[in-house]
């Protein structure tokens, strides 16, 4: 029996779908399918891990900046 996959409920795919970008959705699904296939070598998996972690960090930084700007706007009234 194969191990459960980390996105069985499509949570991450739904996050990507909210971008309303077909290329982002298709690209994400391609990455998921590629990783699930088990065909990636160690170097590729490591690179994907680093790239996704860097993208995650960029998302977090943008969220923090927006929250900070929102707080400053609220308190400057």
C-alpha atoms as an extended CHARMM CRD file, in Angstrom:
* protein
*
        77  EXT
         1         1  UNK       CA              0.0000000000        0.0000000000        0.0000000000  PROA      1               0.0000000000
         2         2  UNK       CA              1.5590000000        3.3780000000       -0.9930000000  PROA      2               0.0000000000
         3         3  UNK       CA              2.0770000000        5.9520000000        1.7450000000  PROA      3               0.0000000000
         4         4  UNK       CA             -0.4510000000        8.7900000000        1.9140000000  PROA      4               0.0000000000
         5         5  UNK       CA              0.5870000000       11.8570000000       -0.0400000000  PROA      5               0.0000000000
         6         6  UNK       CA              0.8590000000       15.2250000000        1.6620000000  PROA      6               0.0000000000
         7         7  UNK       CA             -1.8960000000       16.8850000000       -0.4100000000  PROA      7               0.0000000000
         8         8  UNK       CA             -4.5580000000       14.1810000000       -0.5440000000  PROA      8               0.0000000000
         9         9  UNK       CA             -7.2640000000       16.7390000000        0.2360000000  PROA      9               0.0000000000
        10        10  UNK       CA             -5.9810000000       19.1730000000       -2.4650000000  PROA      10              0.0000000000
        11        11  UNK       CA             -5.4240000000       21.9520000000        0.0880000000  PROA      11              0.0000000000
        12        12  UNK       CA             -2.2280000000       23.1660000000       -1.6070000000  PROA      12              0.0000000000
        13        13  UNK       CA             -3.7300000000       22.9200000000       -5.0780000000  PROA      13              0.0000000000
        14        14  UNK       CA             -6.6390000000       25.0780000000       -3.9050000000  PROA      14              0.0000000000
        15        15  UNK       CA             -4.1520000000       27.6700000000       -2.6170000000  PROA      15              0.0000000000
        16        16  UNK       CA             -2.5240000000       27.7610000000       -6.0500000000  PROA      16              0.0000000000
        17        17  UNK       CA             -5.9190000000       27.8880000000       -7.8020000000  PROA      17              0.0000000000
        18        18  UNK       CA             -6.7480000000       31.0730000000       -5.8840000000  PROA      18              0.0000000000
        19        19  UNK       CA             -3.9970000000       32.7320000000       -7.9390000000  PROA      19              0.0000000000
        20        20  UNK       CA             -6.3810000000       32.4680000000      -10.9040000000  PROA      20              0.0000000000
        21        21  UNK       CA             -3.3400000000       31.7230000000      -13.0520000000  PROA      21              0.0000000000
        22        22  UNK       CA             -3.6960000000       28.6940000000      -15.3010000000  PROA      22              0.0000000000
        23        23  UNK       CA              0.0650000000       28.5210000000      -15.7560000000  PROA      23              0.0000000000
        24        24  UNK       CA              0.6000000000       28.4740000000      -11.9690000000  PROA      24              0.0000000000
        25        25  UNK       CA             -2.0150000000       25.7370000000      -11.5290000000  PROA      25              0.0000000000
        26        26  UNK       CA             -0.6120000000       23.6590000000      -14.3820000000  PROA      26              0.0000000000
        27        27  UNK       CA              2.9590000000       24.1960000000      -13.2050000000  PROA      27              0.0000000000
        28        28  UNK       CA              2.0930000000       23.2120000000       -9.6470000000  PROA      28              0.0000000000
        29        29  UNK       CA              0.3260000000       20.0670000000      -10.8180000000  PROA      29              0.0000000000
        30        30  UNK       CA              3.3060000000       19.2090000000      -13.0350000000  PROA      30              0.0000000000
        31        31  UNK       CA              5.6480000000       19.5550000000      -10.0410000000  PROA      31              0.0000000000
        32        32  UNK       CA              3.3800000000       17.4590000000       -7.8250000000  PROA      32              0.0000000000
        33        33  UNK       CA              3.0940000000       14.7430000000      -10.4600000000  PROA      33              0.0000000000
        34        34  UNK       CA              6.8520000000       14.7660000000      -11.0500000000  PROA      34              0.0000000000
        35        35  UNK       CA              7.7050000000       14.4480000000       -7.3600000000  PROA      35              0.0000000000
        36        36  UNK       CA              5.0450000000       11.7720000000       -6.8250000000  PROA      36              0.0000000000
        37        37  UNK       CA              6.4270000000        9.7820000000       -9.7580000000  PROA      37              0.0000000000
        38        38  UNK       CA              9.6280000000        9.0870000000       -7.8480000000  PROA      38              0.0000000000
        39        39  UNK       CA             11.7080000000        9.8460000000      -10.9650000000  PROA      39              0.0000000000
        40        40  UNK       CA             13.5600000000       12.8490000000       -9.5350000000  PROA      40              0.0000000000
        41        41  UNK       CA             17.1550000000       12.3000000000       -8.5060000000  PROA      41              0.0000000000
        42        42  UNK       CA             18.5340000000       13.5180000000       -5.1770000000  PROA      42              0.0000000000
        43        43  UNK       CA             19.9810000000       16.7290000000       -6.6350000000  PROA      43              0.0000000000
        44        44  UNK       CA             16.6570000000       17.6370000000       -8.2580000000  PROA      44              0.0000000000
        45        45  UNK       CA             14.6810000000       16.9060000000       -5.0960000000  PROA      45              0.0000000000
        46        46  UNK       CA             17.1100000000       18.9970000000       -3.0720000000  PROA      46              0.0000000000
        47        47  UNK       CA             16.8390000000       21.8650000000       -5.5560000000  PROA      47              0.0000000000
        48        48  UNK       CA             13.0560000000       21.7280000000       -5.5470000000  PROA      48              0.0000000000
        49        49  UNK       CA             13.0590000000       21.7080000000       -1.7560000000  PROA      49              0.0000000000
        50        50  UNK       CA             15.2570000000       24.8120000000       -1.6460000000  PROA      50              0.0000000000
        51        51  UNK       CA             13.2490000000       26.6010000000       -4.3570000000  PROA      51              0.0000000000
        52        52  UNK       CA              9.9260000000       25.9240000000       -2.6460000000  PROA      52              0.0000000000
        53        53  UNK       CA             11.3530000000       26.9830000000        0.7140000000  PROA      53              0.0000000000
        54        54  UNK       CA             12.6230000000       30.2430000000       -0.8340000000  PROA      54              0.0000000000
        55        55  UNK       CA              9.2240000000       30.8680000000       -2.4350000000  PROA      55              0.0000000000
        56        56  UNK       CA              7.5730000000       30.2080000000        0.9160000000  PROA      56              0.0000000000
        57        57  UNK       CA              9.8760000000       32.7590000000        2.5450000000  PROA      57              0.0000000000
        58        58  UNK       CA              9.0290000000       35.3390000000       -0.1270000000  PROA      58              0.0000000000
        59        59  UNK       CA              5.2990000000       34.7790000000        0.4510000000  PROA      59              0.0000000000
        60        60  UNK       CA              5.8170000000       35.2120000000        4.2010000000  PROA      60              0.0000000000
        61        61  UNK       CA              7.8070000000       38.4350000000        3.7400000000  PROA      61              0.0000000000
        62        62  UNK       CA              5.1160000000       39.9200000000        1.4950000000  PROA      62              0.0000000000
        63        63  UNK       CA              2.4260000000       38.9780000000        4.0180000000  PROA      63              0.0000000000
        64        64  UNK       CA              4.4110000000       40.5930000000        6.8420000000  PROA      64              0.0000000000
        65        65  UNK       CA              4.9210000000       43.7870000000        4.8540000000  PROA      65              0.0000000000
        66        66  UNK       CA              1.2270000000       44.0130000000        4.0040000000  PROA      66              0.0000000000
        67        67  UNK       CA              0.2120000000       43.4160000000        7.6070000000  PROA      67              0.0000000000
        68        68  UNK       CA              2.6780000000       46.0310000000        8.7970000000  PROA      68              0.0000000000
        69        69  UNK       CA              1.3770000000       48.5460000000        6.2440000000  PROA      69              0.0000000000
        70        70  UNK       CA             -2.1960000000       47.7800000000        7.2790000000  PROA      70              0.0000000000
        71        71  UNK       CA             -1.3590000000       48.3050000000       10.9740000000  PROA      71              0.0000000000
        72        72  UNK       CA              0.4280000000       51.5730000000       10.2430000000  PROA      72              0.0000000000
        73        73  UNK       CA             -2.5210000000       52.7890000000        8.1920000000  PROA      73              0.0000000000
        74        74  UNK       CA             -4.9740000000       51.8990000000       10.9820000000  PROA      74              0.0000000000
        75        75  UNK       CA             -2.9710000000       53.6030000000       13.7000000000  PROA      75              0.0000000000
        76        76  UNK       CA             -2.0830000000       56.7160000000       11.7230000000  PROA      76              0.0000000000
        77        77  UNK       CA             -5.6940000000       57.8660000000       11.5500000000  PROA      77              0.0000000000
